[in-house]
């Protein structure tokens, strides 16, 4: 499975990217690459699973379609979350200088490359 190479390419393609992690439905890391502490990216990834689950439930209740991507902006960083399947998702953490739209485009490409590995 080429997870590490795809995640490394994702970080290399996005200036200011801090980390990318694939998480399963239980909040466990499948694989990750980071320019931050391993523990921090794993904790961040696990917590994003809770957010993704709650948003999915809300979207289902209002019959809004399938959740494709989530962007969370804080004072310092940005976090993108994208489902790979119902059970797996990708989290990308960006520093303050990163351009979220460029990162979203690159992440979408990475998701397309990763999905076949999870189906």
LUMBA-547691 format. One line per field, with one value per residue (C-alpha): chain; x, y, z. Coordinates in Angstrom, 3 decimals. Layout:
N
unit <- [A ...]
u <- [X ...]
v <- [Y ...]
w <- [Z ...]
END
This chain:
119
unit <- [A A A A A A A A A A A A A A A A A A A A A A A A A A A A A A A A A A A A A A A A A A A A A A A A A A A A A A A A A A A A A A A A A A A A A A A A A A A A A A A A A A A A A A A A A A A A A A A A A A A A A A A A A A A A A A A A A A A A A A A]
u <- [0.000 1.518 0.115 3.365 4.503 1.119 1.047 4.631 3.818 0.778 2.909 5.607 3.046 1.573 3.804 3.225 1.586 2.259 0.920 -1.365 -2.900 -5.251 -7.610 -10.004 -13.541 -12.214 -9.855 -6.736 -3.982 -3.488 -0.512 0.801 3.550 4.214 6.382 5.067 5.151 3.739 1.609 0.062 -0.932 -2.431 -4.478 -5.612 -6.617 -8.569 -10.550 -11.401 -13.185 -15.675 -16.309 -16.710 -19.198 -21.334 -21.343 -22.279 -25.246 -26.376 -26.095 -28.151 -30.872 -31.345 -30.922 -28.024 -26.054 -22.703 -20.129 -17.102 -14.771 -14.565 -12.366 -11.730 -9.916 -8.464 -6.412 -3.177 -3.875 -6.295 -7.441 -8.996 -10.907 -11.993 -13.669 -11.932 -14.794 -17.431 -14.810 -11.645 -10.741 -7.801 -6.839 -4.473 -3.128 -1.855 0.155 -1.000 0.781 -0.847 -3.470 -6.540 -7.960 -4.690 -4.477 -8.082 -7.339 -4.200 -5.988 -8.806 -6.241 -4.676 -8.086 -8.755 -5.442 -6.027 -9.666 -8.974 -6.704 -9.640 -12.379]
v <- [0.000 3.296 5.392 6.924 7.983 9.584 11.411 12.616 13.912 15.712 17.518 18.296 19.830 22.198 24.924 25.190 21.773 20.360 16.824 14.316 11.280 8.491 7.551 4.626 4.654 4.065 7.052 4.927 6.066 3.897 5.880 9.425 11.844 14.981 18.004 18.175 15.782 12.321 12.400 15.748 14.633 11.402 13.245 15.818 13.093 11.110 14.180 15.078 11.740 12.913 16.107 14.180 11.754 14.551 16.430 13.287 12.718 16.322 16.112 12.903 14.479 17.355 15.132 17.250 14.602 13.027 14.972 15.493 17.766 19.829 22.888 24.115 27.430 28.509 31.538 29.811 26.759 25.141 21.529 19.724 16.475 14.246 10.832 8.026 5.602 5.403 3.885 5.833 9.482 11.741 14.738 17.428 20.099 23.385 26.211 29.836 30.587 27.725 28.490 26.412 26.272 24.950 22.435 21.315 20.713 18.702 16.784 15.859 14.383 12.430 11.119 9.908 8.031 6.549 5.427 2.306 1.046 1.106 -0.373]
w <- [0.000 -1.090 1.774 2.976 -0.501 -1.297 2.032 1.606 -1.868 -0.460 2.134 -0.409 -2.801 -0.200 1.230 4.964 5.337 8.800 8.639 6.971 8.624 7.621 10.451 10.819 12.247 15.767 15.690 15.193 12.850 9.771 8.499 8.739 7.813 9.795 10.286 13.826 16.773 15.987 19.116 18.128 14.620 16.010 18.640 16.104 13.662 16.247 17.308 13.733 13.470 16.085 14.119 10.869 12.441 13.860 10.568 8.636 10.958 10.531 6.736 6.724 8.883 6.477 3.399 2.171 0.316 1.020 2.989 0.743 2.686 5.860 6.431 9.971 10.410 13.719 14.640 13.679 11.532 9.123 9.104 6.156 6.608 3.726 3.874 1.994 2.706 5.412 7.718 6.851 6.396 5.680 7.816 6.553 8.903 7.515 8.998 8.860 5.563 3.636 1.030 1.893 -1.639 -3.075 -0.243 -0.834 -4.509 -3.745 -0.996 -3.369 -5.738 -2.886 -1.785 -5.345 -5.313 -1.842 -2.231 -4.315 -1.544 0.901 -1.273]
END
